Structures are given as structure tokens and as C-alpha cells.
Amino acid sequence: MELTLFLIIAAVTLVITVSLLSVGARRLLGLRIGKARAAFASLAALGASALIGSAMGEARHTPLVSVQIGLTLLATVGFLALSEAMVPSGSLSGMVRWPRQIRDRLARTRRYGQLSRIAMRHGLGDALRGRGLQAPEAALGRAHLARRLRLALEDGGATFVKLGQVLSTRYDLLPPEFVAELTKLQHQVTPDPWEEVKQVLTAELGREPETFFAEFDPEPLAAGSIAQVHRARLATGEEVAVKVQRPGAQELVDLDLDILFRVSRKIEEHTSWGRGLGTVDLAEGFALSLHEELDFRIEARNMAAIRAAAETPEQTSRMRMPHVHEEVSGKRVLVLEWLNGTPLNAAGTAIEERGLDRAELVRQLMECILEQIMIGGVFHADPHPGNIMLMQDGGLGLLDFGSVGRISRVLREALSKLLLAIDRGDPVALSDALLELVDRGEDTDERLLERDLGRFMARHLTPGTRPDTEMFSDLFRLVARHGLTVPPEIAATFRALATMEGVMTQLNPGADIIAEARTFATAQMERKLRPESIGRALAEEALTLAPVLRRLPRRIERITSDLEQGKLGVQVRLLADGRDRHFVRSLVHDVVLAFLGGVTALVGVLLLGIGQGPRITSSLPLYQLMGYHVLLVSCALVLRVVFHVFRAPRHG
């Protein structure tokens, strides 16, 4: 009975002691700490306290009990700081996810193995190990390496094909040989069997496909790594093209994106060029666009947006776009109107047989894309020849709206200024327009930029020269050399224009994309200067300014009244941003605590060194007792600063 009572009292005492130590340590650190972590640290500190007590041995005095308690509390804080450094808060809460994480890691490892074998098969081992090419074989070697890279990306699957297509627009990042090769990326794969396709259709439509389709060709017209396209006839009689997402495409893309995120984070953490390029931001933007392509509902909305913009009075081009049958479409199934025509990359013979004017086809195509970019603000970002059709009536049609760009009115106006500056041959105006389009760096030299743009115009835009892909490459390299960053929407715009340049060359080898753009920009400016356009613009500006004009008299009266009474002043507030105030406050807080910790440690050491003075007992001087307590305070302050370093990263 007495033993049971003793055990109960000991357990209660232990719980109370651990609770007090936990609360004291958490209050001392001033941060939210998990109760379980604090309790474990307290138990470890109690063990350390027993060792401290035994070490003090016969020197133990009643006045030193407070020192032992303080050391126990400091030990608790120390164990908390150590545990936070070794196992950050929140990491243990993911233990329940360990089985899934292990499965994901195994899948990721298998995928790493597949990608490594693909890279080795295409001879990319030396490039991955960082062995560069030396002159004079550098140019030829880059061309061969670029081809091997393209083939490896095609074998890597949908994610890496899309990544290569995005990189093919970054003239500021890659040499011209790589840009030219990556623009050829295509990915044709073995189609999935009809039974698997039928399962996807049934899951998306909620019923058997026979309910909605009178005919459905099980053999696909085309098969890519994300989707395949079948020809079908609806129960109502309309011919349609059915785009069906491949089973497992979402899972494979998620796995590949996880690998890309991990690689991009490592690159940004360990390389200066990775931080300069912002590889994590690039990966996030790429992942967002790829997830949009996996959701066919977004493609349907993109088509609706471009069609709505094309039907406005401002746009005069009339390229055909298929209508979406929304009642039988979903996230993984898209049913489109069937367009009778021939893809432009296979329409050479048809153009000659019908006697069509190639220059007129180029003009229609260029006018359509420029109107989408400059007027509608929503444009087809991948107008390659496979996505453009020559219709039976001689017109043109657009397909595949999975990749769409959006550009704001402000950027559209800046782009229009850039085209007009090119038309006038004015490097100063070109520099001003370019600076409105890009994100400028802190050390941008505008005079040097103007001179470089003048040389660029003399090389590529003088009479007798014909713009080509090299022009876009030189422009992007010039932008990168001056520390300017191209926003993604502008990069997508230039990608579309660069793709159009290739299409125009295929249709009409003498076509000039810059001349067409100049003509379009001049026509748009003339249209804006018409009386009805000026009147409409003035009405829009008046509606925008009306609220400001209503408030203006009252504000003028208030200013003049303050001037008359001598009370007019200007308030300038430093650190207006709350994040800046928090950064400075936390920095000063830690500096002051560290300084006080150092000072109190010095005072404690000095007190311990004083041999004379009053004594508490025959063996314990008063100054030494004070020194022990001052050192305890010093250790507490320093540990709090250390804990803040681990738990409160600042973002200045």
C-alpha cells in the first residue's frame, strides 16, 4: 500500500515537474512548440539534472538549488534547440504518410532509372557529367548534341516533350542550335487499345459511349503521349473528332514534374546561374501550363475565349475554329466539330491544284494571330503547321487550343509601340517599348541598351535583310545580356511569332514577318485615329476619370485651406511595408538579445573570479552565487537567439 502511494506521488510529481519545465521552456523561447516535443525535452533535462546534482556532490548547498533548477530549465531549452535543428517541427507529423512516401520514392527511383537509360542510349552521358565542347568543334558538336537531346526528350514522354517545346522559345537561355532542333519536337506513340479508351469514355460520360455516339472509329487518327484523337459520329448525326486522354497520363506527368521540381530546387540552391534564371519559378510556370493541358475543360474555355474575341468588330480575320460539344465533353474527353481540310504541313499539293494565292494565305494567317495577340489578348501559342488546316473552301482553320497565351492591355500597348518603333527604325523608342515589356534589373544601362538595339536593327531590320529565327535569338540574348527578364506571357508571344515565321516560310518562302507586323501595326494605329475610335476612347477615359474628377474639387479646397492656415505638410513613412518592419524588428530583437547574452556572460565570469567578499556559507561566496545565476541568464538569452535562427527564417 505504501509502495503504491509512493509511486502515485512520484508519478504526480514527475508530471507536474515535466509540465512546469515544458511551460517554462516554451515561454522562455517565446515560440509555439509542440507539447510532445517539449515533454520529451523536459524528461531528457530531468535526466541531465540528476547528473548535474551528482556532479555537484558534496558542494551542494541550499542556495545552489536555484542554480540546479536553472540548469535543468536551460537543459530543457537546449534539448529543444537541438531537436529543432535535427528534426524540424512538422516533420514527424508526416509519419502517417510514410507508406505513401515510400511508394512514391520507389516510383521516382524507377523513373530516374528509365530517364538515365534514355540519356545514356542517346549519348548524353558526357554532357550530363559536365564535359563541354571545345573549339573549333564546338558548333558542330552542339548541333549533334542538340539532335541527341531532342531524341531523348521524345523518348522521355509527354512532360519532357512539352519541356523541350517551352525551352525552344527561350532564345535567351539556349544556343541557336538547340533552339532550332527543339522546335522539331514531335511525339508519336503506340495508341492505347480500344478497351482502355472505352473505359475512359465511360468514366467521363457516365454511360457507355454507344449512348452518345452512333459511330466511333476505334483506330485513332493520331496518338500522342497525353491524348489520342478518334473520328466519330454523334447520335444526332454530326461528325466529330474525339480527343481522349490516355490512361495513366496524369500519374506519369505528376511523377515527372516531381522530379523536375527536385532538380530545379537543387540547381537554384547550388548554382549562381540557377538563382539568376529562377529555375524553381520556371518549373512552377511549366507545371501550371502542363496541368492546364491535362484538363480538357480549360482547352474548351480557351477556344470559347478566342472565338468570342474573334467575333468582335475590331477583328476582321475569320479563321475557322471547331465548336465544342460540351454536353459530351469533360476533363479527359473533348468532343469537337469535325473540320474537313488538310493539315498545312501536307497541303502543298492542294494549294497548287486549287491555284490558291500563297501570299494571301500568309496574310490571312498573320492577320489572325496578330489580331488575337494585339486586340483580343488571348492567342493560340503553338500555331505550327500541324495545328493549321487548309479548308475545302480555301480558307484556314485552327486546331488544338491546349496551349494558349494571355497578354494584358498594358503589354499589348507596349508591344504595339515596339512594332511602330521598328517601323520607324528608332532605337530610342524601341528601347522604351522594350523596357515596358520586360522586367528591368537594378543595373540596366539604358544608353548602352539603346546602342545595342541600334546595332540589332542595323543587322536585322534594314532594307534588303530578311528576318529569321536568328533575329529572335539575337534579341533574347541582348535582353539577357542587359539583365532584363522576359515575362512568361511575352515569351509565349515571341514563341508564337517565331513559329509563325516558320509557317510563313513554308507557305511562301519570300514572306517577311516583320513587314507583315509593320503593316498590321500601322493599320491598327490608323484605325485608332478614326473619329469613331477616338470618340470611343475618349468616352472610356471619361468614364474612368469621372470618379477622380468628382473628388478633385474637394481635395483642392482642402489643400488650399491647409496652405492658408500654414498646416500643409508632407508625410514620408519609412518601412511602410509590414514585412520590412517585421524583418527589422526581429533582426534588432535578436541582435539585442545576443548582445545582452554576451554582456551578462562577461559579468558572470567576472563575478566568479572574485575570491573575496561576503559569504553565504563557509565554502560559497556571495559573488560566486551571483555569477552562477548571471551565467544562467546569459545562456537563456543565447539559446533563445539560437532557437530563433532555426525557427524564424526572415525574408527581407
C-alpha positions as CSV (number, residue, x, y, z in Angstrom):
1,M,0.0,0.0,0.0
2,E,2.8,2.4,1.0
3,L,4.7,1.5,-2.2
4,T,1.6,2.2,-4.4
5,L,1.1,5.5,-2.7
6,F,4.8,6.4,-3.1
7,L,4.6,5.5,-6.9
8,I,1.4,7.6,-7.3
9,I,3.1,10.6,-5.5
10,A,6.2,10.1,-7.6
11,A,4.2,10.0,-10.9
12,V,2.2,13.1,-10.0
13,T,5.4,14.9,-9.0
14,L,7.1,13.9,-12.3
15,V,4.1,15.0,-14.4
16,I,4.0,18.4,-12.5
17,T,7.7,18.9,-12.9
18,V,7.7,18.0,-16.6
19,S,4.7,20.3,-17.2
20,L,6.4,23.2,-15.4
21,L,9.6,22.7,-17.3
22,S,7.7,22.5,-20.6
23,V,5.7,25.6,-19.9
24,G,8.9,27.4,-18.7
25,A,10.9,26.4,-21.7
26,R,8.2,27.4,-24.2
27,R,7.7,30.8,-22.5
28,L,11.4,31.4,-22.4
29,L,11.8,30.7,-26.1
30,G,8.7,32.8,-27.0
31,L,7.7,30.5,-29.8
32,R,5.0,27.9,-30.4
33,I,6.4,24.4,-29.7
34,G,4.6,21.1,-29.8
35,K,3.6,19.8,-26.3
36,A,5.0,16.3,-27.1
37,R,8.4,17.8,-28.2
38,A,8.5,20.0,-25.0
39,A,7.6,17.0,-22.8
40,F,10.4,14.8,-24.3
41,A,12.9,17.6,-23.9
42,S,11.8,18.0,-20.2
43,L,12.3,14.3,-19.5
44,A,15.8,14.4,-21.0
45,A,16.5,17.5,-19.0
46,L,15.4,15.8,-15.8
47,G,18.0,13.1,-16.5
48,A,20.6,15.7,-17.1
49,S,19.5,17.3,-13.8
50,A,20.2,14.1,-11.9
51,L,23.7,14.0,-13.5
52,I,24.2,17.7,-12.5
53,G,23.2,17.0,-8.9
54,S,25.5,14.1,-8.6
55,A,28.4,16.1,-10.1
56,M,27.8,18.8,-7.6
57,G,28.2,16.2,-4.9
58,E,29.2,17.5,-1.5
59,A,29.4,21.0,-2.8
60,R,25.6,21.0,-2.9
61,H,24.2,23.8,-0.8
62,T,20.7,25.1,-0.3
63,P,21.5,28.4,-2.2
64,L,22.7,26.3,-5.1
65,V,19.3,24.6,-5.5
66,S,18.2,27.5,-7.6
67,V,21.2,27.1,-9.8
68,Q,20.4,23.4,-10.3
69,I,16.8,24.3,-11.2
70,G,18.0,26.9,-13.7
71,L,20.4,24.4,-15.2
72,T,17.6,22.0,-15.6
73,L,15.4,24.6,-17.4
74,L,18.4,25.5,-19.6
75,A,18.9,21.9,-20.4
76,T,15.3,21.7,-21.5
77,V,15.7,24.7,-23.8
78,G,19.0,23.2,-25.1
79,F,17.3,19.9,-25.9
80,L,14.5,21.7,-27.7
81,A,17.0,23.7,-29.8
82,L,18.9,20.5,-30.6
83,S,15.8,18.6,-31.5
84,E,14.6,21.5,-33.7
85,A,17.9,21.6,-35.6
86,M,17.9,17.8,-36.1
87,V,14.2,17.2,-36.7
88,P,12.3,20.4,-37.7
89,S,8.8,21.0,-36.4
90,G,6.2,19.3,-38.6
91,S,8.5,16.6,-40.0
92,L,7.3,13.9,-37.5
93,S,3.6,14.7,-38.2
94,G,4.2,13.2,-41.7
95,M,4.9,9.7,-40.3
96,V,1.4,8.7,-41.2
97,R,2.3,9.4,-44.8
98,W,5.4,7.4,-44.8
99,P,3.9,4.3,-46.6
100,R,2.8,6.5,-49.5
101,Q,6.0,8.4,-49.5
102,I,7.9,5.2,-49.7
103,R,5.8,4.1,-52.7
104,D,6.3,7.5,-54.3
105,R,10.1,7.2,-53.8
106,L,10.2,3.7,-55.3
107,A,8.2,5.0,-58.3
108,R,10.5,8.0,-58.6
109,T,13.6,5.8,-58.4
110,R,12.3,3.6,-61.2
111,R,11.6,6.7,-63.3
112,Y,15.1,8.0,-62.6
113,G,16.4,4.7,-63.9
114,Q,14.3,5.0,-67.1
115,L,15.4,8.5,-67.8
116,S,19.1,7.6,-67.1
117,R,18.9,4.8,-69.6
118,I,17.3,7.0,-72.2
119,A,20.0,9.6,-71.7
120,M,22.8,7.0,-71.9
121,R,21.2,5.4,-75.0
122,H,21.3,8.7,-76.8
123,G,24.8,9.5,-75.8
124,L,24.1,12.3,-73.3
125,G,26.4,10.9,-70.6
126,D,29.3,13.2,-71.2
127,A,27.0,16.3,-71.3
128,L,25.4,15.2,-68.0
129,R,28.8,14.8,-66.4
130,G,29.7,18.4,-67.5
131,R,32.2,17.7,-70.2
132,G,31.9,20.6,-72.5
133,L,32.8,21.0,-76.2
134,Q,36.0,22.8,-77.2
135,A,36.5,25.0,-80.3
136,P,36.8,24.5,-83.2
137,E,34.4,21.6,-83.0
138,A,32.0,23.4,-80.6
139,A,29.4,24.5,-83.2
140,L,29.3,21.1,-85.0
141,G,29.3,19.3,-81.6
142,R,26.4,21.4,-80.3
143,A,24.4,20.6,-83.4
144,H,24.9,16.8,-82.8
145,L,24.2,17.2,-79.1
146,A,21.0,19.2,-79.7
147,R,19.8,16.4,-82.0
148,R,20.6,13.7,-79.4
149,L,18.8,15.8,-76.8
150,R,15.7,16.1,-78.9
151,L,15.5,12.4,-79.5
152,A,16.0,11.7,-75.7
153,L,13.2,14.2,-74.8
154,E,10.9,12.5,-77.3
155,D,11.6,9.1,-75.7
156,G,11.1,10.7,-72.2
157,G,7.4,11.2,-72.8
158,A,4.9,14.0,-72.7
159,T,6.4,16.0,-69.9
160,F,9.8,16.2,-71.4
161,V,8.4,16.9,-74.9
162,K,6.5,19.8,-73.5
163,L,9.5,21.0,-71.6
164,G,11.6,20.9,-74.8
165,Q,8.9,22.9,-76.6
166,V,8.9,25.5,-73.9
167,L,12.7,25.7,-73.9
168,S,12.6,26.1,-77.7
169,T,11.1,29.6,-77.1
170,R,13.9,30.7,-74.7
171,Y,16.4,32.2,-77.1
172,D,18.0,33.9,-74.1
173,L,18.8,30.6,-72.4
174,L,19.9,28.2,-75.2
175,P,22.3,28.4,-78.2
176,P,20.7,28.7,-81.6
177,E,21.5,25.1,-82.5
178,F,19.4,23.8,-79.6
179,V,16.5,26.2,-80.3
180,A,16.3,25.2,-83.9
181,E,16.4,21.5,-83.0
182,L,13.9,21.6,-80.2
183,T,11.3,23.3,-82.4
184,K,11.1,20.0,-84.3
185,L,9.9,18.1,-81.2
186,Q,7.1,15.7,-82.0
187,H,5.9,12.7,-80.0
188,Q,4.0,9.9,-81.8
189,V,3.5,6.8,-79.6
190,T,1.7,3.5,-79.9
191,P,-2.0,4.1,-79.3
192,D,-3.8,2.6,-76.4
193,P,-6.2,-0.4,-77.1
194,W,-9.8,0.4,-77.7
195,E,-10.9,-1.3,-74.4
196,E,-8.9,1.1,-72.3
197,V,-10.1,4.1,-74.3
198,K,-13.7,2.9,-73.8
199,Q,-13.2,2.8,-70.1
200,V,-12.0,6.4,-70.0
201,L,-15.0,7.4,-72.1
202,T,-17.4,5.6,-69.9
203,A,-15.9,7.1,-66.7
204,E,-16.1,10.6,-68.1
205,L,-19.5,10.4,-69.7
206,G,-21.2,8.3,-67.0
207,R,-22.6,5.9,-69.6
208,E,-21.5,3.6,-72.4
209,P,-20.1,5.5,-75.4
210,E,-22.8,3.9,-77.6
211,T,-25.4,6.1,-75.8
212,F,-23.9,9.2,-77.3
213,F,-22.1,8.1,-80.5
214,A,-23.8,6.4,-83.4
215,E,-20.3,5.5,-84.8
216,F,-16.9,5.5,-83.2
217,D,-13.7,4.5,-85.1
218,P,-11.6,2.5,-82.6
219,E,-8.5,3.3,-84.6
220,P,-7.1,6.7,-83.7
221,L,-6.2,9.3,-86.3
222,A,-3.3,10.4,-84.1
223,A,-1.8,9.4,-80.8
224,G,0.4,11.4,-78.5
225,S,1.7,10.8,-75.0
226,I,-1.2,12.8,-73.4
227,A,-4.1,12.0,-75.7
228,Q,-5.2,10.3,-78.8
229,V,-7.9,11.5,-81.4
230,H,-10.6,9.4,-82.9
231,R,-13.2,10.1,-85.5
232,A,-16.8,9.5,-84.6
233,R,-20.4,10.5,-85.3
234,L,-22.8,11.7,-82.7
235,A,-26.3,10.1,-82.2
236,T,-27.6,13.4,-83.6
237,G,-25.7,12.9,-86.8
238,E,-22.8,15.4,-86.6
239,E,-19.3,14.2,-87.4
240,V,-16.9,14.9,-84.6
241,A,-13.3,14.5,-83.5
242,V,-13.0,12.9,-80.0
243,K,-9.9,13.7,-78.0
244,V,-9.4,11.2,-75.2
245,Q,-6.7,11.4,-72.5
246,R,-4.5,8.4,-72.3
247,P,-5.0,6.3,-69.1
248,G,-2.1,7.0,-66.7
249,A,-1.1,10.2,-68.3
250,Q,-1.9,12.3,-65.2
251,E,0.1,10.0,-62.9
252,L,3.2,10.0,-65.2
253,V,3.1,13.8,-65.6
254,D,2.9,14.2,-61.8
255,L,5.8,11.9,-61.3
256,D,7.9,13.7,-63.9
257,L,7.0,17.1,-62.5
258,D,8.0,16.0,-59.0
259,I,11.4,15.1,-60.5
260,L,11.7,18.4,-62.3
261,F,10.8,20.3,-59.1
262,R,13.5,18.5,-57.1
263,V,16.2,19.0,-59.8
264,S,15.2,22.7,-60.2
265,R,15.5,23.3,-56.4
266,K,18.9,21.7,-56.3
267,I,20.1,23.8,-59.3
268,E,18.8,27.0,-57.7
269,E,20.3,26.2,-54.3
270,H,23.8,25.2,-55.6
271,T,24.4,27.3,-58.7
272,S,24.5,31.0,-59.3
273,W,23.1,30.7,-62.8
274,G,20.2,28.7,-61.4
275,R,19.4,31.5,-59.0
276,G,19.7,34.1,-61.7
277,L,17.3,32.2,-64.0
278,G,14.9,31.4,-61.2
279,T,14.7,27.7,-62.1
280,V,12.1,27.0,-59.5
281,D,9.8,29.7,-60.8
282,L,10.3,28.4,-64.4
283,A,9.4,24.9,-63.2
284,E,6.3,26.2,-61.5
285,G,5.2,28.0,-64.6
286,F,5.8,25.0,-66.7
287,A,3.9,22.7,-64.3
288,L,0.9,25.1,-64.3
289,S,0.7,25.2,-68.1
290,L,1.1,21.4,-68.3
291,H,-1.7,20.8,-65.7
292,E,-3.9,23.1,-67.8
293,E,-3.2,21.0,-70.9
294,L,-4.3,17.9,-69.0
295,D,-7.7,19.4,-68.2
296,F,-9.6,19.5,-71.5
297,R,-12.3,21.7,-69.9
298,I,-9.6,24.5,-69.9
299,E,-9.0,23.9,-73.6
300,A,-12.7,24.3,-74.3
301,R,-12.8,27.6,-72.4
302,N,-9.7,28.8,-74.3
303,M,-11.5,28.1,-77.6
304,A,-14.6,29.9,-76.4
305,A,-12.5,33.0,-75.3
306,I,-10.6,33.2,-78.6
307,R,-13.9,32.7,-80.6
308,A,-15.6,35.4,-78.6
309,A,-12.7,37.8,-79.2
310,A,-12.7,37.0,-82.9
311,E,-16.3,37.9,-83.3
312,T,-15.9,41.5,-82.0
313,P,-16.0,44.3,-84.6
314,E,-12.3,45.1,-84.1
315,Q,-11.2,41.8,-85.5
316,T,-11.7,41.2,-89.2
317,S,-10.0,37.9,-89.8
318,R,-12.2,34.8,-89.9
319,M,-10.3,31.6,-89.5
320,R,-12.4,28.6,-88.7
321,M,-12.3,27.1,-85.2
322,P,-14.2,23.9,-84.3
323,H,-17.2,24.2,-82.0
324,V,-17.1,22.2,-78.7
325,H,-19.9,19.7,-77.9
326,E,-19.9,20.5,-74.2
327,E,-22.7,18.0,-73.4
328,V,-20.4,15.1,-74.1
329,S,-17.1,16.7,-73.1
330,G,-15.3,16.6,-69.7
331,K,-11.9,16.7,-68.0
332,R,-10.4,13.9,-70.0
333,V,-12.7,13.9,-73.1
334,L,-13.1,16.7,-75.6
335,V,-15.6,16.3,-78.5
336,L,-15.1,18.8,-81.3
337,E,-16.8,19.6,-84.6
338,W,-15.1,17.8,-87.5
339,L,-13.3,20.2,-89.9
340,N,-12.9,19.0,-93.5
341,G,-9.5,20.0,-94.5
342,T,-5.8,19.2,-94.8
343,P,-3.1,20.0,-92.3
344,L,-0.9,22.8,-93.6
345,N,2.2,20.7,-93.5
346,A,0.7,18.3,-96.0
347,A,-1.3,20.8,-98.1
348,G,1.4,21.8,-100.7
349,T,-0.2,19.8,-103.5
350,A,-3.7,21.0,-102.7
351,I,-2.6,24.7,-102.8
352,E,-1.0,24.2,-106.2
353,E,-4.0,22.2,-107.6
354,R,-6.5,24.8,-106.5
355,G,-4.3,27.7,-107.6
356,L,-4.5,29.4,-104.2
357,D,-2.5,32.6,-103.6
358,R,0.2,31.7,-101.1
359,A,0.8,35.4,-100.2
360,E,-2.9,35.8,-99.4
361,L,-2.8,32.7,-97.2
362,V,0.2,34.2,-95.3
363,R,-1.6,37.5,-94.9
364,Q,-4.7,35.8,-93.5
365,L,-2.7,33.7,-91.1
366,M,-0.6,36.6,-89.9
367,E,-3.5,38.9,-89.5
368,C,-5.4,36.3,-87.5
369,I,-2.5,35.7,-85.0
370,L,-1.7,39.4,-84.7
371,E,-5.3,40.3,-84.0
372,Q,-5.5,37.6,-81.3
373,I,-2.4,39.0,-79.7
374,M,-2.8,42.7,-80.2
375,I,-6.6,43.1,-79.9
376,G,-8.2,40.1,-78.2
377,G,-5.3,39.5,-75.7
378,V,-5.9,35.7,-76.0
379,F,-4.0,33.8,-78.7
380,H,-3.0,30.4,-79.9
381,A,0.5,29.9,-78.5
382,D,1.5,27.0,-80.8
383,P,0.4,27.7,-84.4
384,H,2.7,25.1,-86.0
385,P,1.7,23.7,-89.4
386,G,0.0,20.6,-87.8
387,N,-2.4,22.8,-85.9
388,I,-3.4,24.8,-89.0
389,M,-5.7,23.4,-91.7
390,L,-6.4,24.3,-95.3
391,M,-10.2,24.0,-95.5
392,Q,-12.1,22.7,-98.6
393,D,-13.3,26.2,-99.4
394,G,-9.7,27.6,-99.4
395,G,-9.9,29.2,-96.0
396,L,-7.8,28.4,-93.0
397,G,-8.7,26.7,-89.7
398,L,-7.0,26.4,-86.2
399,L,-6.8,23.3,-84.1
400,D,-5.5,22.3,-80.6
401,F,-6.0,25.1,-78.2
402,G,-4.3,23.4,-75.3
403,S,-1.5,25.9,-75.3
404,V,-2.9,29.4,-75.2
405,G,-1.3,32.7,-74.2
406,R,-2.8,35.7,-72.5
407,I,-1.5,39.2,-72.6
408,S,-2.8,42.3,-70.7
409,R,-3.8,45.5,-72.3
410,V,-0.8,47.3,-70.9
411,L,1.6,44.8,-72.5
412,R,-0.4,44.9,-75.8
413,E,0.1,48.6,-76.0
414,A,3.8,48.3,-75.3
415,L,4.1,45.6,-78.0
416,S,2.3,47.9,-80.4
417,K,4.8,50.7,-79.6
418,L,7.7,48.2,-80.2
419,L,6.3,47.4,-83.7
420,L,5.9,51.1,-84.5
421,A,9.5,51.8,-83.3
422,I,10.7,49.0,-85.6
423,D,8.7,50.5,-88.5
424,R,10.3,53.9,-87.8
425,G,13.8,52.5,-87.2
426,D,14.0,54.4,-83.9
427,P,16.3,52.6,-81.4
428,V,15.3,55.1,-78.6
429,A,11.6,54.3,-78.9
430,L,12.4,50.6,-79.3
431,S,14.4,50.7,-76.0
432,D,11.5,52.5,-74.2
433,A,9.0,50.0,-75.6
434,L,11.2,47.0,-74.7
435,L,11.6,48.3,-71.1
436,E,7.9,48.4,-70.8
437,L,7.6,44.7,-71.9
438,V,10.3,43.2,-69.7
439,D,11.3,43.3,-66.0
440,R,14.3,45.5,-65.8
441,G,17.3,44.8,-63.5
442,E,18.8,47.2,-61.0
443,D,21.9,47.9,-63.1
444,T,20.3,48.4,-66.5
445,D,22.2,50.9,-68.6
446,E,19.6,52.5,-70.9
447,R,22.2,54.3,-73.1
448,L,24.1,51.0,-73.7
449,L,20.8,49.3,-74.4
450,E,19.9,51.9,-77.0
451,R,23.3,51.5,-78.7
452,D,22.9,47.7,-78.8
453,L,19.4,47.9,-80.1
454,G,20.6,50.3,-82.8
455,R,23.2,47.6,-83.9
456,F,20.5,45.0,-83.7
457,M,18.2,47.0,-86.0
458,A,21.1,47.7,-88.4
459,R,21.8,43.9,-88.6
460,H,18.3,42.5,-88.9
461,L,15.8,45.3,-89.8
462,T,17.4,47.3,-92.6
463,P,16.0,47.1,-96.2
464,G,17.2,44.0,-98.0
465,T,17.5,41.9,-94.9
466,R,15.0,39.1,-94.2
467,P,14.1,38.4,-90.5
468,D,14.5,34.8,-89.4
469,T,14.8,32.7,-86.3
470,E,18.3,34.1,-85.7
471,M,16.7,37.6,-85.2
472,F,14.6,36.3,-82.3
473,S,17.7,34.5,-80.9
474,D,19.8,37.7,-81.0
475,L,17.0,39.8,-79.4
476,F,16.6,37.5,-76.5
477,R,20.4,37.2,-76.0
478,L,20.5,41.0,-76.0
479,V,17.8,41.2,-73.4
480,A,19.6,38.6,-71.2
481,R,22.9,40.4,-71.5
482,H,21.4,43.6,-70.1
483,G,19.9,41.9,-67.1
484,L,16.4,42.1,-68.3
485,T,13.9,39.3,-67.6
486,V,11.3,38.3,-70.1
487,P,7.8,37.7,-68.5
488,P,6.3,34.3,-69.5
489,E,3.4,35.9,-71.4
490,I,5.9,37.8,-73.6
491,A,8.0,34.7,-74.1
492,A,4.8,32.9,-75.3
493,T,4.1,35.8,-77.7
494,F,7.5,35.6,-79.3
495,R,7.2,31.8,-79.4
496,A,4.0,32.1,-81.4
497,L,5.6,34.7,-83.7
498,A,8.7,32.6,-84.2
499,T,6.5,29.6,-85.0
500,M,4.6,31.7,-87.4
501,E,7.8,32.7,-89.1
502,G,8.5,29.1,-89.9
503,V,4.9,28.5,-91.2
504,M,5.1,31.6,-93.4
505,T,8.4,30.4,-94.9
506,Q,6.9,27.1,-95.6
507,L,3.9,28.6,-97.3
508,N,5.6,31.5,-99.1
509,P,9.5,31.5,-99.0
510,G,9.5,35.2,-99.7
511,A,7.3,36.2,-96.8
512,D,8.5,38.8,-94.3
513,I,7.1,38.5,-90.8
514,I,8.4,42.0,-89.8
515,A,6.9,43.6,-92.9
516,E,3.5,42.0,-92.1
517,A,3.7,43.1,-88.5
518,R,4.6,46.6,-89.5
519,T,1.7,46.8,-91.9
520,F,-0.6,45.4,-89.2
521,A,0.6,47.9,-86.5
522,T,0.3,50.8,-88.9
523,A,-3.3,49.8,-89.9
524,Q,-4.2,49.5,-86.2
525,M,-2.8,52.9,-85.5
526,E,-4.8,54.4,-88.4
527,R,-7.9,52.7,-87.1
528,K,-7.4,54.2,-83.7
529,L,-7.1,57.7,-85.2
530,R,-10.5,57.4,-86.9
531,P,-13.1,59.8,-85.4
532,E,-15.3,57.0,-84.1
533,S,-12.3,55.2,-82.5
534,I,-11.2,58.5,-80.9
535,G,-14.7,59.2,-79.6
536,R,-15.0,55.7,-78.1
537,A,-11.5,56.0,-76.5
538,L,-12.4,59.4,-75.0
539,A,-15.7,58.0,-73.7
540,E,-13.8,55.1,-72.0
541,E,-11.3,57.5,-70.5
542,A,-14.0,59.9,-69.3
543,L,-15.8,57.0,-67.5
544,T,-12.5,56.1,-65.9
545,L,-11.7,59.7,-64.8
546,A,-15.2,60.6,-63.7
547,P,-14.8,59.4,-60.0
548,V,-11.4,61.2,-59.8
549,L,-12.9,64.4,-61.2
550,R,-15.7,64.3,-58.7
551,R,-13.3,64.1,-55.8
552,L,-10.8,66.7,-57.2
553,P,-12.6,70.0,-56.2
554,R,-12.9,68.8,-52.5
555,R,-9.2,67.8,-52.4
556,I,-8.1,71.1,-54.0
557,E,-10.2,73.0,-51.4
558,R,-8.6,71.0,-48.6
559,I,-5.1,71.7,-49.9
560,T,-5.6,75.4,-50.3
561,S,-7.2,75.6,-46.8
562,D,-4.2,73.9,-45.3
563,L,-1.9,76.3,-47.2
564,E,-3.8,79.3,-45.9
565,Q,-3.6,78.1,-42.3
566,G,0.1,77.1,-42.6
567,K,-0.7,73.4,-41.8
568,L,0.3,71.8,-45.2
569,G,2.9,69.1,-44.7
570,V,4.3,66.0,-46.4
571,Q,4.5,62.7,-44.6
572,V,7.1,60.2,-45.6
573,R,6.9,56.9,-43.8
574,L,9.9,54.6,-43.8
575,L,9.4,50.9,-43.7
576,A,5.8,51.2,-44.8
577,D,5.7,47.6,-45.8
578,G,4.7,45.4,-42.8
579,R,7.2,42.7,-44.0
580,D,10.1,45.2,-43.8
581,R,9.0,46.3,-40.3
582,H,8.8,42.7,-39.2
583,F,12.3,41.9,-40.6
584,V,13.9,44.9,-38.9
585,R,12.1,44.3,-35.6
586,S,13.1,40.6,-35.5
587,L,16.7,41.5,-36.5
588,V,17.1,44.2,-33.8
589,H,15.4,41.8,-31.3
590,D,18.0,39.1,-31.9
591,V,20.9,41.4,-32.0
592,V,19.9,43.0,-28.7
593,L,19.4,39.6,-27.1
594,A,22.8,38.3,-28.4
595,F,24.5,41.5,-27.1
596,L,22.8,41.2,-23.6
597,G,23.8,37.5,-23.5
598,G,27.4,38.3,-24.2
599,V,27.5,41.1,-21.6
600,T,25.8,39.0,-18.9
601,A,28.2,36.1,-19.7
602,L,31.2,38.5,-19.2
603,V,29.7,39.8,-15.9
604,G,29.1,36.3,-14.7
605,V,32.7,35.2,-15.4
606,L,34.0,38.3,-13.6
607,L,31.8,37.6,-10.5
608,L,33.0,34.0,-10.4
609,G,36.6,35.3,-10.5
610,I,36.2,37.4,-7.3
611,G,37.7,35.5,-4.4
612,Q,36.9,38.0,-1.7
613,G,33.6,39.3,-0.4
614,P,30.7,38.2,1.8
615,R,30.0,34.5,2.0
616,I,26.7,32.7,2.1
617,T,28.4,29.7,3.7
618,S,32.0,28.9,4.6
619,S,32.6,27.5,1.1
620,L,30.2,29.6,-1.0
621,P,31.0,33.3,-1.6
622,L,28.1,35.6,-2.5
623,Y,29.7,36.8,-5.7
624,Q,30.1,33.3,-7.0
625,L,26.4,32.5,-6.3
626,M,25.5,35.7,-8.2
627,G,27.9,34.7,-11.0
628,Y,26.2,31.3,-11.4
629,H,22.8,33.0,-11.7
630,V,24.0,35.6,-14.2
631,L,25.6,32.9,-16.4
632,L,22.2,31.1,-16.3
633,V,20.5,34.3,-17.6
634,S,23.2,34.6,-20.3
635,C,22.8,31.0,-21.5
636,A,19.0,31.5,-21.6
637,L,19.3,34.6,-23.8
638,V,21.8,33.0,-26.2
639,L,19.7,29.8,-26.5
640,R,16.7,31.9,-27.4
641,V,18.6,33.6,-30.2
642,V,19.8,30.2,-31.5
643,F,16.3,28.8,-31.4
644,H,15.0,31.9,-33.4
645,V,17.7,31.2,-36.0
646,F,16.3,27.7,-36.6
647,R,12.6,28.5,-36.2
648,A,12.1,32.0,-37.6
649,P,13.8,32.5,-41.1
650,R,13.5,36.1,-42.2
651,H,12.5,37.3,-45.6
652,G,14.0,40.7,-46.2
